[in-house]
Amino acid sequence: MIEDLCPDAWVISYVNPTNFVVDAVRRVTKVKFIAICDTSSGCYENSPTVVKYTSVREEILC
């Protein structure tokens, strides 16, 4: 559905465990997707990477 409504959108998943979600999304969609573990340290460690590859502003991530 996201692919149809907004094909250039990025989906940011903020869950734990991330591996199951990533595997499912990769298998059944073609959306641009980033998964971040919901631990607070993971948020701060991954924010620069998310900002680098998307147009998401860092201040809204954590």
Backbone as numpy.savetxt, mean C-alpha at the origin, in Angstrom:
# Nx Ny Nz CAx CAy CAz Cx Cy Cz
-12.62 -3.70 -9.05 -13.43 -2.52 -9.05 -12.56 -1.26 -9.05
-11.51 -1.23 -8.25 -10.62 -0.06 -8.24 -9.97 0.12 -9.59
-9.60 -0.99 -10.21 -8.98 -0.91 -11.55 -9.90 -0.21 -12.54
-11.19 -0.45 -12.44 -12.15 0.15 -13.36 -12.44 1.62 -13.03
-12.60 1.92 -11.75 -12.97 3.27 -11.34 -11.82 4.26 -11.39
-10.64 3.79 -11.03 -9.49 4.70 -10.97 -8.21 3.91 -11.26
-7.94 3.64 -12.52 -6.83 2.75 -12.88 -5.45 3.28 -12.50
-5.31 4.57 -12.24 -4.01 5.11 -11.85 -3.84 5.21 -10.33
-4.83 4.76 -9.58 -4.78 4.87 -8.12 -3.80 3.88 -7.51
-3.27 4.24 -6.36 -2.47 3.34 -5.55 -3.32 2.89 -4.38
-3.27 1.61 -4.07 -3.95 1.07 -2.90 -2.89 0.85 -1.83
-3.12 1.42 -0.66 -2.19 1.24 0.45 -2.90 0.42 1.51
-2.38 -0.76 1.76 -2.95 -1.65 2.76 -2.12 -1.55 4.03
-2.79 -1.29 5.12 -2.11 -1.10 6.40 -2.60 -2.17 7.37
-2.15 -3.39 7.18 -2.64 -4.53 7.96 -1.49 -5.44 8.39
-1.83 -6.36 9.27 -0.88 -7.38 9.69 -1.64 -8.69 9.81
-1.23 -9.74 9.18 -0.01 -9.89 8.39 -0.20 -9.39 6.97
0.81 -8.82 6.42 0.71 -8.27 5.07 0.85 -9.32 3.98
1.59 -10.39 4.25 1.91 -11.33 3.19 0.68 -11.97 2.55
-0.34 -12.28 3.31 -1.54 -12.90 2.74 -2.29 -11.92 1.84
-2.37 -10.69 2.27 -3.06 -9.66 1.49 -2.31 -9.39 0.19
-1.00 -9.23 0.28 -0.19 -8.98 -0.92 -0.33 -10.11 -1.92
-0.27 -11.33 -1.45 -0.38 -12.49 -2.33 -1.73 -12.49 -3.05
-2.80 -12.24 -2.33 -4.14 -12.23 -2.94 -4.29 -11.11 -3.96
-3.84 -9.92 -3.61 -3.97 -8.78 -4.52 -3.17 -9.01 -5.80
-1.97 -9.51 -5.66 -1.14 -9.78 -6.85 -1.75 -10.84 -7.75
-2.40 -11.82 -7.16 -2.98 -12.90 -7.96 -4.23 -12.49 -8.74
-5.03 -11.60 -8.17 -6.34 -11.33 -8.79 -6.54 -9.92 -9.32
-5.57 -9.02 -9.12 -5.75 -7.66 -9.63 -4.48 -7.18 -10.31
-4.59 -6.02 -10.90 -3.43 -5.36 -11.49 -3.25 -3.96 -10.90
-3.86 -3.74 -9.72 -3.75 -2.43 -9.10 -2.33 -2.18 -8.60
-1.99 -0.92 -8.51 -0.72 -0.52 -7.89 -0.95 -0.65 -6.39
-0.11 -1.39 -5.73 -0.41 -1.81 -4.37 0.81 -1.77 -3.48
0.64 -1.21 -2.30 1.69 -1.20 -1.29 1.07 -1.73 -0.01
1.76 -2.66 0.64 1.30 -3.19 1.92 2.28 -2.79 3.01
1.75 -2.25 4.08 2.57 -1.83 5.22 2.04 -2.55 6.45
2.92 -3.18 7.17 2.54 -3.84 8.42 2.02 -2.78 9.39
1.07 -3.16 10.22 0.45 -2.17 11.11 1.21 -1.89 12.40
2.44 -2.32 12.48 3.22 -1.96 13.66 3.70 -0.52 13.52
3.81 0.17 14.61 4.21 1.58 14.53 5.60 1.75 13.94
6.52 0.85 14.26 7.87 0.97 13.69 7.84 0.75 12.19
6.99 -0.15 11.72 6.87 -0.39 10.28 6.40 0.83 9.54
5.50 1.57 10.15 4.99 2.78 9.52 6.12 3.77 9.28
6.90 4.03 10.29 7.97 5.02 10.16 9.11 4.52 9.28
9.37 3.24 9.29 10.43 2.68 8.44 10.04 2.72 6.97
8.78 2.50 6.66 8.33 2.38 5.27 7.84 3.67 4.65
7.58 4.69 5.44 7.05 5.94 4.90 7.90 6.53 3.78
9.22 6.61 3.92 10.02 7.17 2.82 9.88 6.38 1.52
9.74 5.08 1.61 9.58 4.26 0.41 8.24 4.53 -0.26
7.19 4.63 0.53 5.86 4.92 -0.01 5.87 6.28 -0.70
6.44 7.27 -0.06 6.50 8.62 -0.63 7.32 8.64 -1.91
8.40 7.89 -1.93 9.29 7.86 -3.11 8.57 7.33 -4.35
7.77 6.30 -4.20 7.17 5.64 -5.35 5.72 6.03 -5.63
5.13 6.86 -4.80 3.75 7.29 -5.01 3.66 8.80 -4.83
2.46 9.32 -4.98 2.25 10.74 -4.74 1.66 10.99 -3.35
1.69 9.98 -2.49 1.15 10.10 -1.14 2.10 10.94 -0.28
1.54 11.89 0.45 2.35 12.73 1.33 2.67 11.98 2.63
3.89 12.09 3.08 4.32 11.34 4.26 3.52 11.68 5.51
3.09 12.93 5.66 2.39 13.32 6.88 1.04 12.64 7.04
0.48 12.06 5.99 -0.80 11.38 6.14 -0.64 9.88 6.38
0.58 9.39 6.35 0.80 7.95 6.51 0.84 7.51 7.97
1.36 8.30 8.86 1.53 7.87 10.26 0.82 8.81 11.21
